[in-house]
Amino acid sequence: MDSNLLKVFVSVANNNSISLGAQELGYAQSNVTSRIKQLEKNIGYSLFHRIPKGVKLTHEGEKLYPFAIEIVKKVEEAILQMKNVNHQTILRIGSTQSNAPIRLLPFVTKLNNDFPQMKIELFTNTTPLVISELLDYKIDIGFVSGNPNHKDIMVLQKFEEDIYLIESKEKESENCILGYKESCAYYTFLASYFKNQGNITFKTTIFENYETILGCTKIGMGKSVVPKSIIDKFDYSNDLKMTKLNKKEYDLSTHLVCRKDYIPMISEYLKTIKL
């Protein structure tokens, strides 16, 4: 079975549209239509219902879809592996938002200096989503908070973090967690921490960056948990009431990780890089 036909099938299925699938792939719409017809002929079944607003999978199309996803993913993985047979030509890096201003920028700068011919791609989000991208072969390495302890993931390096519970220094803070996203490891920890103390009435306010979280914490809008490196970077050390958390109670150190079955060729370099 031609994996290129399956790639077209997956794109059309994801977009519920032949025209949008063609646009995503950079093909002419007639080209995509002919490839879908060719795949349907090879399979022996119609894969899409044509509806006024696009297309939807038939029962047979729904059965084929998960297999097509897996095949396309494996083929793309093989292509990337072959590109890196002799040297690392591309490195796709994922990072938590908290690591982006502290480690990601100096890390990328050092990579650019040491591997000037290597292409670098970046992805930032919360720890669970970075791990998901890693497991789905969409990134090669990731900076995450805590050890994933996953059978398919290898830890390349661990960076210790001093984590602080922060609140207003000037007045009593509101019973509210100020966080980056609810899937963020720091938010998850603080929510659990509050609940273990019997505090189940707290509210939540989500922000897009840590500088805003620090500023809102300072004026008493709530409490948060952040690494000391973030507090220092934005110069809030003297503006907040800070309580250092006991490392025996949590594992929020930063871990640089990769898949066990997809280890970067520069893994030894990554294990020793200083940030």
N, C-alpha and C positions, 0 to 999 in steps of 0.2 A: 504494500500500500504506500502511495506517494505521501511523504510527510508534508510536502508543500500544499497538497490538496487539503490535508487535515488542518494545516495552519490557517488556510482560508476559511474552512468550515468553522473553526474556533472563533475567528474574528467576527464572522457574520453572526454566529450564535451569541457572542458576548454583546454585540451591538443591536441585536434584533433587527438588523437592517443590512441589505446587500450594499447599498450606497455608502453607509457609514463604515462598513467593513472594508470596502474598497478604498475609502479615504484613509483609514487607519493603516492599511498595508501599502498605500501609494500605488495601487493598481487602477486600471480603468474598470468601470462598473461592468462592462461587457465581459472583461477578462474574468472577473470574480464569478459572474453568472455562469460562464462556460465551465469554470473549474468546479463549481458546485454541481452542475449537471454531470460532469465527468465522474465526480466522486459518487453521486447517486447511482450512476450506471454501474460503477465498480462494486458498490455495496449491494445493489439490487433493491434498494428502497428509496422512497422520497424522504428527505431529511428535514425539509422545512414546509410549513404551511404558509402560503402567501396570503397576507392579510392587508387591509387598507393602509395601516401605518407601518408596514414593514414585513417581517417574517417571524415565525415562531417555530420552535422545534417540534417535529412530529414525535410520536412515541419512539420510533426507531432512532431518530436524531438524539433524543434524550439518553438512550442507551449507549450510543456511540460517543457522546460528548466527554465523559470522564476518561475514556481510553484515549481519545484524541488529545486531550489536555496532557496526559502523561507522556504520550509519544512525542508531541511537539516540545515539551519541556526537556525530555531526554536528548532529543536531537540538538536543541539549542545548547544544552550543557556540553554535548560532545564537541560541537563547533568551537565553543569557548575553550575547552580543554586543548583542542588541537592548535588553536591560536597561541596557546601558552606552552606548547611542547618544549621549546628551546629557551624561552624567557617569558617573564610576566609582561604581557602587552597591555593588559587592562586590569584594574583593581576597582571593584565596586564596593564602596564602604557605607555601612549603616552606622548611625550613632543616635543615642538619646539626645534630647534637646539640651540637657544639662551638661553633657560632654562637649557639645558643639563649640561653645566659646572658649572652653578650657583646654581641651586636648585635640579636638578635630582640626582646628586651624593650624596649630604648630605641627601636627602629624602630617597633614597634607603638604605643608611647606617643606618639611624634611623629605617626604617622598619625592616631591618635584625636584629637589636638589640631588638626591641620591639615584633616582631613576627618571631622568628627564624625558626618556622616550615612552614612558608608561602612561597610558590614558587613565585618568581617575574620574570615577562617577560617585556622587554623594547622595545619601538618603537619610533624612532625620525624622524621628518619630519617637514614640514611647518604647520602652523595653519589649513588651509583648509583640508589638508590630515589627520592630527590628528583627526579633527572633523569627517571627513568621516569614519575613522576607528572606532571611537566611535559609530557613528550612525549605523554602520554595525555590531555592537557587537563584533568587533575584538579586542578591548581594553576595559578596565573597567573604567579607569579614564584618564584624559589628562590635561597637562599643556599647555594652549593656550594663545596667545596674543589677548587681548580684550574679551569682553563678547559676546559669540556667539548669544545671544538673539534668541535662537531656542526653539520652543515649546516642543521639546523632551529632552532638555538638562537642567540640574540643575547645578548651581554654588555652589560648596562646600566651596570654599575660594577664596578670592581675595588678590593678592600681589601687592602693589603699585610699579610702576616703574618710575624713572626719565629718560626720553628719550631725547637724544641730537642729533641735526644735527651736524655732524662732517666733517671737511675739513682740508686741509693742513695748518699748522701754518707758514710754510716757504715760500710758493709760491701760486700763484693763482691755484685753483684746476680746472681740466678739467671738462667740462660739461657732466659728466657721473655718473650714479648711480652705486655704488659698493654694491652688495647685495648677500645674501645667495642663494635665489631662487626667481624667479619672482612671485611665489605664496606666498612668505613670507609676513607677515603682515607689517613688516617694509619697505620692498621694495614697496609694494602697496601704503602705506601711502606717501612715499617720491615721488613716481611717480605722485600721485594725487596732492601733495603739489607743485611740479614744474609746473604742468599743470595749476593749479589755479593762479600761478604767471606769466603765459604766456610763460613759458619755455617749448616748445614742441620739441626742437631739441636735447634733451639730449640722450646720448647713455647708454647702460647697459653692465656691466661686472659682471658675476656671479662667485662666489667662493664657495669652499666647507666648509670653516670655518671662524669664525669671527676674529681670530688672523690675517689671511691673509688680510681680509678686512681692519682692522685697520692699518696694515703695508702699504698697498697700498694707503690708504687715507692719511697717513702721508707724502708720497712722491709726493702727488698731482695728483694721477691718477683719482680722482673723489671724490664724496661726499657720505655719508651714514647716516643712522639713526640707532642708537643702544642704548641699555639701559646703564646707567651709571655703572651698576654692571659689564658689560662686559668690559668696558673701564678700570675700576679699576683692574679687574682680570688679564688683560694682561699688566697692568702698562703703559697705554698710556695717562694718564691724563695731563701730562706736554708736550706731543708731538703733540697735536692737537688743532685746533681752535674749540671750542665747544659752541654751542648755545642751551640752554635748551628750549624745546618746551613747549608751554602753554597747560596744561592738559585739558583746556576747548575746545581745538581744536581737540583733539584726545582721543581715548580710547584704549590704548595699554598696560594697566596693565595686569599682568599675572593672569589668572583665572584657578583654578583647578576645573574641571567639570566632570560630569558623566551623564549617561542617567537617566531620571526620572523613567523609568520602570525597571531599572537595577542598583539599588543603592547598593554599596558595603556594606557588613556587618560592616565594620570598618569605616563607613561614619562619625560617631561622632568624631572619632579619627582624621580623615582627615580634619575635619572642624576646628580643634584647633591646629594642628601640626605647630610648629614654624620653619621657614626656613630662 
